[in-house]
């Protein structure tokens, strides 16, 4: 989480993936892969969780496979939780799972539905892909290092 251009730090770094979320109505049998929580958001919707559940990545599943909507529903819950807690101007979803074609649209739709119209703005204005694509993590870390070094 970035506040006033700086990462928000507490006792440790924030881990939104470990939010405890509601299970999708069609997801009863999968235990999850998180070694700590089992079925937290990461345990249910991360790349390793998807591979453990269906044997392939989300991108390798047929576009009409129900896994797409299920993963979007889990990610939509993360977005709604963040909106409820801090009402951020942007929520950036990146990483390998988000490279799945059409997933961001599904996440926005899930967040809009789960939010019930309560939050400011349209979901697609708030929930976005990283502007730097797959280079966001590396270049963001470089930018933070340069800033802390005064460069």
C-alpha positions as CSV (number, residue, x, y, z in Angstrom):
1,X,0.0,0.0,0.0
2,X,1.4,3.4,-1.0
3,X,0.3,6.5,1.0
4,X,1.5,9.9,0.0
5,X,4.1,8.3,-2.3
6,X,5.6,6.0,0.4
7,X,5.0,2.4,1.2
8,X,2.8,1.9,4.3
9,X,4.8,-0.1,6.9
10,X,3.6,-1.5,10.2
11,X,5.2,-4.3,12.1
12,X,5.7,-6.1,8.8
13,X,4.8,-5.4,5.2
14,X,1.1,-5.7,4.4
15,X,0.0,-9.0,2.9
16,X,-3.4,-8.6,1.3
17,X,-3.2,-12.1,-0.1
18,X,-3.7,-13.5,3.4
19,X,-7.1,-11.9,3.9
20,X,-9.6,-14.4,5.1
21,X,-12.4,-14.4,2.6
22,X,-15.7,-16.1,1.9
23,X,-15.6,-19.2,-0.2
24,X,-17.2,-19.1,-3.6
25,X,-20.5,-21.0,-3.5
26,X,-19.2,-23.6,-5.9
27,X,-15.9,-24.1,-4.1
28,X,-16.4,-26.6,-1.3
29,X,-13.8,-29.4,-1.7
30,X,-10.5,-27.5,-2.3
31,X,-8.6,-27.0,1.0
32,X,-6.3,-24.2,-0.4
33,X,-2.5,-24.1,-0.6
34,X,-1.5,-21.5,2.0
35,X,0.7,-23.2,4.5
36,X,-0.5,-20.9,7.3
37,X,-4.2,-20.3,6.6
38,X,-5.2,-22.9,3.9
39,X,-8.1,-21.1,2.4
40,X,-7.1,-17.4,2.6
41,X,-7.3,-15.4,-0.6
42,X,-3.8,-16.5,-1.6
43,X,-4.5,-20.1,-0.7
44,X,-7.6,-20.1,-3.0
45,X,-6.6,-17.8,-5.9
46,X,-2.9,-17.7,-6.4
47,X,-1.0,-19.3,-9.2
48,X,0.0,-22.3,-7.1
49,X,-3.6,-22.6,-5.8
50,X,-5.0,-22.6,-9.4
51,X,-2.5,-25.2,-10.5
52,X,-3.2,-27.4,-7.5
53,X,-7.0,-27.2,-8.1
54,X,-7.1,-27.6,-11.8
55,X,-3.7,-28.9,-12.8
56,X,-2.9,-26.0,-15.1
57,X,-2.6,-22.2,-15.0
58,X,-5.7,-20.1,-15.3
59,X,-4.6,-19.0,-18.8
60,X,-4.5,-22.6,-19.8
61,X,-8.1,-23.2,-18.8
62,X,-10.8,-22.8,-21.5
63,X,-12.1,-19.2,-21.5
64,X,-15.5,-20.4,-20.4
65,X,-14.2,-22.6,-17.6
66,X,-15.8,-21.6,-14.3
67,X,-12.4,-21.2,-12.7
68,X,-12.1,-17.7,-14.3
69,X,-15.2,-16.4,-12.5
70,X,-14.3,-18.1,-9.3
71,X,-10.8,-16.6,-9.2
72,X,-12.3,-13.2,-10.1
73,X,-14.8,-13.5,-7.3
74,X,-12.0,-14.1,-4.8
75,X,-9.9,-11.2,-6.1
76,X,-13.0,-9.0,-6.1
77,X,-13.4,-9.7,-2.4
78,X,-9.9,-8.4,-1.8
79,X,-10.7,-5.2,-3.7
80,X,-14.0,-4.7,-1.8
81,X,-12.1,-5.3,1.5
82,X,-9.5,-2.7,0.6
83,X,-12.3,-0.2,-0.4
84,X,-14.1,-0.8,2.8
85,X,-10.9,-0.2,4.9
86,X,-9.1,2.6,3.1
87,X,-11.1,3.6,0.0
88,X,-8.0,3.8,-2.2
89,X,-7.8,5.8,-5.4
90,X,-6.3,2.8,-7.2
91,X,-6.0,-0.9,-6.6
92,X,-3.4,-2.5,-8.8
93,X,-3.7,-6.2,-9.5
94,X,-0.6,-7.7,-11.2
95,X,1.3,-10.9,-11.3
96,X,1.1,-14.0,-13.4
97,X,-2.5,-14.9,-12.7
98,X,-3.6,-11.4,-13.8
99,X,-2.0,-12.1,-17.2
100,X,-5.0,-14.3,-18.0
101,X,-6.9,-12.6,-20.8
102,X,-10.1,-11.0,-19.6
103,X,-9.5,-11.6,-15.9
104,X,-9.3,-7.9,-15.0
105,X,-12.8,-7.3,-16.5
106,X,-14.1,-10.2,-14.5
107,X,-12.5,-8.9,-11.3
108,X,-14.0,-5.5,-11.9
109,X,-17.5,-7.0,-12.4
110,X,-17.1,-9.2,-9.3
111,X,-16.0,-6.2,-7.2
112,X,-18.8,-4.0,-8.5
113,X,-21.4,-6.7,-7.6
114,X,-19.9,-7.5,-4.2
115,X,-19.6,-3.8,-3.4
116,X,-23.3,-3.3,-4.1
117,X,-22.8,0.2,-5.3
118,X,-21.5,1.4,-1.9
119,X,-18.1,2.6,-3.0
120,X,-17.1,5.7,-4.8
121,X,-16.4,5.5,-8.5
122,X,-16.8,2.6,-10.9
123,X,-14.7,-0.5,-10.2
124,X,-13.0,-0.3,-13.5
125,X,-11.8,3.2,-12.6
126,X,-10.2,2.0,-9.4
127,X,-9.1,-1.6,-10.1
128,X,-6.4,-1.5,-12.7
129,X,-3.5,-3.5,-14.2
130,X,0.0,-2.2,-13.5
131,X,1.0,0.5,-15.9
132,X,4.4,-1.0,-16.3
133,X,3.0,-4.5,-17.0
134,X,5.3,-7.4,-16.0
135,X,8.1,-4.9,-15.2
136,X,6.2,-3.2,-12.4
137,X,7.7,-5.1,-9.5
138,X,11.3,-4.7,-10.6
139,X,11.0,-1.1,-11.7
140,X,8.9,-0.2,-8.6
141,X,11.6,-1.7,-6.3
142,X,14.3,0.2,-8.3
143,X,12.3,3.5,-7.9
144,X,12.0,3.0,-4.1
145,X,15.7,2.2,-3.8
146,X,16.7,5.2,-5.8
147,X,14.4,7.4,-3.7
148,X,15.8,6.1,-0.4
149,X,19.3,6.7,-1.7
150,X,18.4,10.3,-2.7
151,X,19.0,9.7,-6.4
